Amino acid sequence: MSITELIGKNIRMHRRAKDITIQELSEISGLTVNYISLIEKGDANASINKIHAIIQGLQVHWIDIIPTLEEEKMLNAVSESRK
């Protein structure tokens, strides 16, 4: 799993937990439905500004979206194994 996939997964989890559709998040954040979908799937490498718009729309904090220490260790292990 890549960092973009992990962040996308966390965004999707928070969106669903708040019972917000992608369409609603699109309207709140100013991003397109397609772009949010790509971010959630880990297929888009969103800028910090775009992630910030989503975070504000979901009314969560950066800490809720970025990888936990365990997830970061997993990402580092995957990265090391690819070298």
N, C-alpha and C positions, 0 to 999 in steps of 0.2 A: 504494500500500500504506500502511495506517495503522500507527501504533505498536502497536495491539492485535493487528493481523494479524502484524506482525513478531515480537513477543514470543511469540505463539502458535506461529508457525513454528519459532522457536528452541526452544521447549519440546518440540514434537513431534520435532524433529531429535534432541535429547538423549535423549528417552524411547526413541525407536526405536534409537538408537545403543547404548543400554544394554539393549536387548531387553526392555523393560518394557511390558506391555500397559496400556491405559487402566484396565482393571479393577484391575490390581495397583497402579497409581499412585493410584487412588481409595482403595484400602484403606490404603495407606501415608500418604497426605496427609489423609484424612478428608473429601475432597471427593467429590461424586457423579461418576459416569462421564459423565453428561450435561453437567455443568458443565465438566469438564476438556475434553470434546469441543468445547464452545462456545468455551472459551479458546483451544484449539489452532487453531480455524478463524478466530479473530479476531472472533467474534460476541459475546463477553462482555468487558466492561471490568472485569476482576478487580481487587479491592483488593490493596494491597501485602501484606496478611496472607495472602491466598489464594495469591498468587504465591510468597510465602515458603514456604508449606506445600508447594507443588509443588517448589520448589528443594531444600528439605530432603529430600523424598521421592526426588528424582532424584540427590541427593548431588552437586549442582553448585553453582557460585557465581553470585552476581548478575551478574557480568561475563560469564558464559556466556549469559545470557538477554537482557540489555539490548542495544540496537543498537550496532554498531560505529561508529566515526567516519564511515566511508563510508555506512553505512545511515542515520545521522543526517543527513548532508548530503542524501541522497536524500529523506528525510522532509521536511526543511526546504524543499527545492526544490518538492516537491509542494504543501506548505502555501502557499508564496509564489505558486504559479501559480493557486491557488484564490481569491486575494484580488482 
